[in-house]
Amino acid sequence: MKNIYPKIDSKLHGIHALKKYIDKYKGLELQILSLEEGTSFSFEEEIRTLYDLFPNLKEVTVHPPLSFCALEEQLYQKEENVLKSLETACLLSEELGIQINMLYHINWSLEKYKKLCLLSIKKMLNQIRGYNVYIVLENNYAIESNNPKGNRCVPLELCKLFGEKKLKVCLDLCHTHVSANIRKESIEEYMNTYLTKEDASKYVYQIHFSYVKNKDGYKDPKTHGVIHETRKELIEDIELLYKFGMYNCNFITEIKEEDYDTRKDQIKEIEILEDILEVM
């Protein structure tokens, strides 16, 4: 059975609507909502609350607020805060008996990472050693926007560079579509130069699964990260992922909602995704 993990925010909007799926798959992604400038990023209370609500919970991905997402910025400015967050994840994971994945966006090129951040990532990996904690790096369309000559998945390249089993990739399908659109390529053309089937099957751990309505790059964010409009479009995205070896990844439905209390759009996406994955 493929895991389909709902996405919930730290205020738990729509938690009762999504309960059926959290109970079934025993996992979720926790989006920490934006914090005021100067406040610290924390998630311990939220995970404890979720564990109380779902005592069979096995896996949580922690998605920081946008101001804390870019890994290079956090490492460059306050490396000790990143290491402290990982320490908290390790202690929580051990105490509650769950896997915790700490997710970060990658906005820099691989060359810049090699020059400035590799030692810090090595410290991060040392911090989680011996614990059921993963570091998951998410691709961002911004790399393609700022570096039109580059066309490799930087998170994947970093995973290959370190070769650590607990350093993995979250492939954001929305960001991948947007990157292809920026380059004015079809998604399949783009993917052919972005990653290989061998690499993707080895390093991609989870998929942020959603749809992009148009091909305008990122001019209208409201049209990105939304529910697939038809079954055909959803099937085409799954077939694309499978073509590049991503058969066994967790699917995380990262959907913009009109109503976050009912989670109607995310639930509809999960229901169709379940139906299609069952027969593929």
C-alpha positions as CSV (number, residue, x, y, z in Angstrom):
1,M,0.0,0.0,0.0
2,K,1.3,3.4,-1.0
3,N,1.3,6.0,1.8
4,I,-0.8,9.1,1.2
5,Y,-0.1,11.6,4.0
6,P,-2.4,14.5,4.5
7,K,-1.0,17.9,5.1
8,I,-2.2,19.7,8.3
9,D,-1.2,23.1,9.7
10,S,0.0,23.8,13.2
11,K,-3.4,25.2,14.2
12,L,-4.9,21.9,13.2
13,H,-7.5,23.4,10.8
14,G,-9.5,20.5,9.3
15,I,-8.0,17.9,11.5
16,H,-11.4,16.1,12.0
17,A,-12.0,16.1,8.3
18,L,-8.6,14.5,7.7
19,K,-8.8,12.0,10.6
20,K,-9.9,9.1,8.5
21,Y,-6.7,9.3,6.3
22,I,-4.3,10.0,9.2
23,D,-5.7,7.0,11.0
24,K,-5.4,4.9,7.8
25,Y,-1.9,5.8,6.7
26,K,-0.4,6.7,10.2
27,G,1.4,9.7,8.9
28,L,1.1,13.4,7.9
29,E,3.0,16.5,7.1
30,L,2.9,19.3,9.7
31,Q,3.1,22.8,8.2
32,I,4.2,25.2,10.9
33,L,2.4,28.5,10.2
34,S,4.3,31.7,9.6
35,L,5.8,33.3,12.7
36,E,6.5,36.9,13.5
37,E,10.0,38.1,12.8
38,G,12.3,37.4,15.7
39,T,10.4,34.5,17.1
40,S,11.9,31.0,17.2
41,F,10.8,28.0,15.2
42,S,9.4,25.2,17.4
43,F,7.2,22.1,16.7
44,E,7.4,20.0,19.9
45,E,4.0,21.0,21.3
46,E,2.3,20.4,17.9
47,I,3.8,16.9,17.5
48,R,2.8,16.0,21.1
49,T,-0.7,17.2,20.4
50,L,-0.9,15.1,17.2
51,Y,0.5,12.1,19.0
52,D,-2.2,12.4,21.6
53,L,-4.9,12.6,18.9
54,F,-3.4,9.8,16.9
55,P,-1.6,7.3,19.2
56,N,-0.9,5.0,16.2
57,L,1.0,7.8,14.4
58,K,4.3,6.5,12.8
59,E,5.7,9.3,10.7
60,V,5.6,13.1,10.7
61,T,7.3,15.5,8.2
62,V,7.9,18.9,9.8
63,H,7.6,21.8,7.3
64,P,9.0,25.0,8.8
65,P,7.4,28.4,8.2
66,L,8.5,30.0,5.0
67,S,10.9,32.3,6.8
68,F,12.7,29.2,8.1
69,C,12.5,27.0,5.0
70,A,15.6,27.9,3.1
71,L,18.3,25.7,4.5
72,E,21.2,27.8,3.2
73,E,19.9,30.9,4.9
74,Q,19.5,29.2,8.2
75,L,22.9,27.6,8.1
76,Y,24.6,30.8,6.9
77,Q,22.9,32.9,9.6
78,K,22.3,30.7,12.6
79,E,23.6,27.1,12.2
80,E,23.1,26.4,15.9
81,N,19.3,26.9,15.5
82,V,19.2,24.2,12.8
83,L,21.1,21.8,15.0
84,K,18.9,22.6,17.9
85,S,15.8,21.8,15.9
86,L,17.3,18.5,14.9
87,E,18.2,17.7,18.5
88,T,14.5,18.3,19.4
89,A,13.4,16.0,16.6
90,C,15.7,13.3,17.8
91,L,14.5,13.4,21.4
92,L,10.9,13.5,20.3
93,S,11.3,10.6,17.9
94,E,13.0,8.5,20.6
95,E,10.4,9.3,23.2
96,L,7.3,8.8,21.0
97,G,8.6,6.0,18.8
98,I,7.9,7.8,15.6
99,Q,9.9,8.8,12.5
100,I,10.4,12.5,12.1
101,N,11.5,14.1,8.8
102,M,12.8,17.6,8.9
103,L,12.2,19.3,5.6
104,Y,14.1,22.2,4.1
105,H,14.0,24.1,0.8
106,I,17.1,24.4,-1.3
107,N,17.5,27.7,-3.2
108,W,21.2,27.9,-3.9
109,S,23.1,26.2,-6.7
110,L,25.2,23.1,-6.0
111,E,28.4,25.1,-6.6
112,K,27.5,27.6,-3.9
113,Y,26.6,24.8,-1.5
114,K,29.9,23.2,-2.1
115,K,31.7,26.4,-1.2
116,L,29.7,27.4,1.9
117,C,27.5,24.8,3.4
118,L,28.9,21.2,3.1
119,L,30.5,21.2,6.6
120,S,27.2,22.4,8.1
121,I,25.2,19.6,6.4
122,K,27.8,17.1,7.8
123,K,27.1,18.5,11.3
124,M,23.3,18.0,10.7
125,L,23.9,14.4,9.6
126,N,26.0,13.8,12.7
127,Q,23.2,15.3,14.9
128,I,20.6,12.7,13.7
129,R,22.9,9.7,13.7
130,G,21.4,6.8,15.7
131,Y,17.9,8.3,15.7
132,N,14.8,7.7,13.5
133,V,15.1,11.2,12.0
134,Y,15.6,12.1,8.4
135,I,16.6,15.3,6.6
136,V,14.6,15.9,3.5
137,L,15.6,18.5,0.9
138,E,12.9,20.0,-1.3
139,N,13.5,21.3,-4.8
140,N,12.5,24.9,-5.5
141,Y,11.6,26.5,-8.8
142,A,13.7,29.6,-7.8
143,I,16.9,27.7,-8.8
144,E,15.6,27.5,-12.3
145,S,14.4,31.1,-12.4
146,N,17.8,32.5,-11.1
147,N,20.1,30.1,-13.0
148,P,18.7,29.4,-16.4
149,K,21.8,27.5,-17.5
150,G,21.5,25.0,-14.7
151,N,19.2,22.0,-14.9
152,R,19.9,19.5,-12.2
153,C,18.0,18.7,-9.1
154,V,20.2,20.3,-6.4
155,P,18.7,18.4,-3.5
156,L,19.3,15.2,-5.3
157,E,22.9,16.1,-6.1
158,L,23.5,16.9,-2.5
159,C,22.1,13.5,-1.5
160,K,24.4,11.8,-4.0
161,L,27.4,13.8,-2.7
162,F,26.9,12.7,0.9
163,G,25.6,9.2,0.2
164,E,23.8,9.1,3.6
165,K,20.7,7.0,3.9
166,K,18.9,9.5,6.0
167,L,19.5,12.4,3.6
168,K,16.6,12.3,1.1
169,V,14.7,14.4,-1.5
170,C,11.2,15.7,-1.3
171,L,10.2,16.2,-5.0
172,D,7.7,19.0,-5.1
173,L,5.7,18.3,-8.3
174,C,4.3,21.8,-8.5
175,H,7.8,23.3,-8.3
176,T,9.0,20.9,-11.0
177,H,6.2,21.8,-13.3
178,V,6.9,25.5,-12.7
179,S,10.6,25.0,-13.4
180,A,9.7,23.3,-16.7
181,N,7.4,26.2,-17.6
182,I,10.1,28.8,-16.8
183,R,12.3,27.0,-19.4
184,K,9.4,26.7,-21.8
185,E,9.8,22.9,-21.9
186,S,7.3,20.1,-21.5
187,I,7.5,18.5,-18.1
188,E,8.9,15.3,-19.6
189,E,11.6,17.1,-21.5
190,Y,12.6,18.9,-18.4
191,M,12.6,15.8,-16.2
192,N,14.9,14.0,-18.7
193,T,17.6,16.5,-18.0
194,Y,16.7,17.1,-14.3
195,L,17.2,13.6,-12.9
196,T,17.7,10.0,-13.9
197,K,15.5,7.1,-13.1
198,E,18.3,5.4,-11.1
199,D,18.9,8.5,-9.0
200,A,15.2,9.3,-8.4
201,S,14.4,5.8,-7.3
202,K,17.3,5.9,-4.8
203,Y,17.0,9.3,-3.3
204,V,13.5,10.7,-3.7
205,Y,11.6,9.8,-0.5
206,Q,8.4,11.7,-0.8
207,I,6.3,13.7,-3.3
208,H,4.6,17.0,-2.7
209,F,1.6,16.1,-4.9
210,S,-0.5,18.9,-6.5
211,Y,-1.3,20.5,-9.8
212,V,-0.4,23.6,-11.8
213,K,-3.2,25.2,-13.8
214,N,-1.2,27.1,-16.4
215,K,2.3,27.6,-17.9
216,D,3.1,31.1,-16.9
217,G,6.0,30.3,-14.7
218,Y,5.2,31.6,-11.3
219,K,3.3,34.8,-12.2
220,D,0.1,33.8,-10.5
221,P,0.7,31.7,-7.4
222,K,-3.0,31.1,-6.9
223,T,-2.9,28.7,-9.9
224,H,-0.1,26.5,-8.4
225,G,-0.3,23.8,-5.7
226,V,-4.0,23.2,-6.4
227,I,-6.2,20.1,-6.8
228,H,-5.9,18.3,-10.2
229,E,-8.8,19.4,-12.4
230,T,-9.3,16.0,-14.0
231,R,-8.5,12.4,-13.4
232,K,-6.6,12.4,-16.7
233,E,-4.2,15.1,-15.4
234,L,-3.7,13.3,-12.1
235,I,-3.0,10.0,-13.9
236,E,-0.5,11.8,-16.2
237,D,1.4,13.1,-13.2
238,I,1.6,9.7,-11.5
239,E,2.7,8.1,-14.8
240,L,5.4,10.7,-15.1
241,L,6.7,9.9,-11.5
242,Y,6.6,6.2,-12.2
243,K,8.5,6.6,-15.5
244,F,11.3,8.2,-13.5
245,G,11.4,5.4,-10.9
246,M,9.4,7.0,-8.1
247,Y,7.2,4.0,-7.3
248,N,7.6,3.7,-3.6
249,C,7.6,7.3,-2.4
250,N,5.2,8.7,0.2
251,F,2.6,11.0,-1.4
252,I,1.9,14.2,0.5
253,T,-1.2,16.1,-0.8
254,E,0.0,19.7,-0.6
255,I,-3.2,21.5,-1.7
256,K,-4.3,25.1,-1.6
257,E,-7.8,25.2,-0.1
258,E,-10.8,27.5,-0.3
259,D,-11.9,26.2,3.1
260,Y,-9.1,24.9,5.4
261,D,-11.6,23.8,8.0
262,T,-13.4,21.3,5.7
263,R,-10.3,20.4,3.6
264,K,-12.7,19.5,0.8
265,D,-10.1,20.0,-2.0
266,Q,-7.4,17.9,-0.2
267,I,-9.9,15.2,0.5
268,K,-11.0,15.0,-3.1
269,E,-7.4,14.8,-4.2
270,I,-6.7,12.0,-1.8
271,E,-9.8,10.0,-2.8
272,I,-8.9,10.1,-6.5
273,L,-5.2,9.5,-5.8
274,E,-6.1,6.4,-3.7
275,D,-8.3,5.1,-6.5
276,I,-5.6,5.5,-9.2
277,L,-2.7,4.2,-7.1
278,E,-4.6,1.1,-6.2
279,V,-4.7,-0.1,-9.9
280,M,-1.2,1.2,-11.0
